[in-house]
Amino acid sequence: MVFGTVFGQKSLHISYKVESNFDLNEMKHEQTKSMATMAAAVMSDFEFQLLIANDESIFKQSKQLVRDDIDPMMYELAAGFCSGNQIWHTKADDSIKRIALLNTDPSMVLTLDEKLQWKITNESKQIGNFTVLKAKTTRRLGSYLEEIEAWFAPKLPYSFGPLGYNGLPGLILEMYRDNVIFKLKEIQEKKVEMKFPESSKEMTFEKYYDMLDANMAAIKKRGG
C-alpha cells in the first residue's frame, strides 16, 4: 500500500521489490540462460528497504527466510546481481557515502565521494498515487560504467533512493540498473532505526573496484 500523506514526514520506511531485467536472447549459452532464469526466480522473493530519518538514509536488503529448495550458491548469485550484500548510508547535502560489505572477512566499509550528475527528462508516468519523472545518471565501477534510469516523485521531498543514488528533487520510486529493477512496494510513516554496521577495515570505493578489476585480469591471464 502506498500512502498519499507522507509529505513533510521526517521518518519513513520504504520497501522495494526486485525484478530481473535479463535479456535471455543475448545469452549464447544454454547454461548461462538457465542460471539467469534461476537467479531471476530467487530475486523475485527479495525485498529491500530504504530507511529515512531527517537528513540521512540507509538502504539494505530485508532479512528473510531462505527456502530449503534454494541452492545457497544460487542465492548468493542472485543477491550479488542486486547488491544484497551491501548496506548504503547517505546524508543529504553530503557527497560522502559509506558502503558496508557483508560478505568480507575482515568486515569492510567503502567510502565513496560522489556527487551524481543527473539528466532529468520530460518523460513522466504514474506509480501508485504519485506522478514520477524520469532521470538518468552513471556511476563508475572500476573500468565499468553503470548506467542508471530512475523515476522520482517531486511531491515526495526526499533526495534518496536505492544503492546510494541520491541528489534528485524527490524520492526515487523505481530504478533500473543493468539487469535489475527496483520497484516501489510500500511507503510507511514510522520511526526507523538508523544503524550502520561497524567494520574493522576501510577502503575507498574506487580502490576496491580497481582491485576487483586487477583480480579479474589475473584470473583471465592464468586461464589463457
Secondary structure in CASP SS format (residue, H / E / C, confidence):
PFRMAT SS
TARGET T0000
AUTHOR 0000-0000-0000
METHOD secondary structure of the structure
MODEL  1
M C 1.00
V E 1.00
F C 1.00
G C 1.00
T C 1.00
V C 1.00
F C 1.00
G C 1.00
Q C 1.00
K C 1.00
S E 1.00
L E 1.00
H E 1.00
I E 1.00
S E 1.00
Y E 1.00
K E 1.00
V E 1.00
E E 1.00
S E 1.00
N C 1.00
F C 1.00
D C 1.00
L H 1.00
N H 1.00
E H 1.00
M C 1.00
K C 1.00
H C 1.00
E H 1.00
Q H 1.00
T H 1.00
K H 1.00
S H 1.00
M H 1.00
A H 1.00
T H 1.00
M H 1.00
A H 1.00
A H 1.00
A H 1.00
V H 1.00
M H 1.00
S C 1.00
D C 1.00
F C 1.00
E E 1.00
F E 1.00
Q E 1.00
L E 1.00
L E 1.00
I E 1.00
A E 1.00
N C 1.00
D C 1.00
E E 1.00
S E 1.00
I E 1.00
F E 1.00
K E 1.00
Q E 1.00
S C 1.00
K C 1.00
Q C 1.00
L C 1.00
V C 1.00
R C 1.00
D C 1.00
D C 1.00
I C 1.00
D C 1.00
P H 1.00
M H 1.00
M H 1.00
Y H 1.00
E H 1.00
L H 1.00
A H 1.00
A H 1.00
G H 1.00
F H 1.00
C C 1.00
S C 1.00
G C 1.00
N C 1.00
Q E 1.00
I E 1.00
W E 1.00
H E 1.00
T E 1.00
K E 1.00
A C 1.00
D C 1.00
D C 1.00
S C 1.00
I E 1.00
K E 1.00
R E 1.00
I E 1.00
A E 1.00
L E 1.00
L C 1.00
N C 1.00
T C 1.00
D C 1.00
P C 1.00
S C 1.00
M E 1.00
V E 1.00
L E 1.00
T E 1.00
L E 1.00
D E 1.00
E C 1.00
K C 1.00
L C 1.00
Q C 1.00
W C 1.00
K E 1.00
I E 1.00
T E 1.00
N E 1.00
E E 1.00
S E 1.00
K E 1.00
Q E 1.00
I E 1.00
G C 1.00
N C 1.00
F E 1.00
T E 1.00
V E 1.00
L E 1.00
K E 1.00
A E 1.00
K E 1.00
T E 1.00
T E 1.00
R E 1.00
R E 1.00
L E 1.00
G C 1.00
S C 1.00
Y E 1.00
L E 1.00
E E 1.00
E E 1.00
I E 1.00
E E 1.00
A E 1.00
W E 1.00
F E 1.00
A E 1.00
P C 1.00
K C 1.00
L C 1.00
P C 1.00
Y C 1.00
S C 1.00
F C 1.00
G C 1.00
P H 1.00
L H 1.00
G H 1.00
Y C 1.00
N C 1.00
G C 1.00
L C 1.00
P C 1.00
G C 1.00
L E 1.00
I E 1.00
L E 1.00
E E 1.00
M E 1.00
Y E 1.00
R E 1.00
D C 1.00
N C 1.00
V E 1.00
I E 1.00
F E 1.00
K E 1.00
L E 1.00
K E 1.00
E E 1.00
I E 1.00
Q E 1.00
E E 1.00
K C 1.00
K C 1.00
V C 1.00
E C 1.00
M C 1.00
K C 1.00
F C 1.00
P C 1.00
E C 1.00
S C 1.00
S C 1.00
K E 1.00
E E 1.00
M E 1.00
T E 1.00
F H 1.00
E H 1.00
K H 1.00
Y H 1.00
Y H 1.00
D H 1.00
M H 1.00
L H 1.00
D H 1.00
A H 1.00
N H 1.00
M H 1.00
A H 1.00
A H 1.00
I H 1.00
K H 1.00
K H 1.00
R H 1.00
G H 1.00
G C 1.00
END
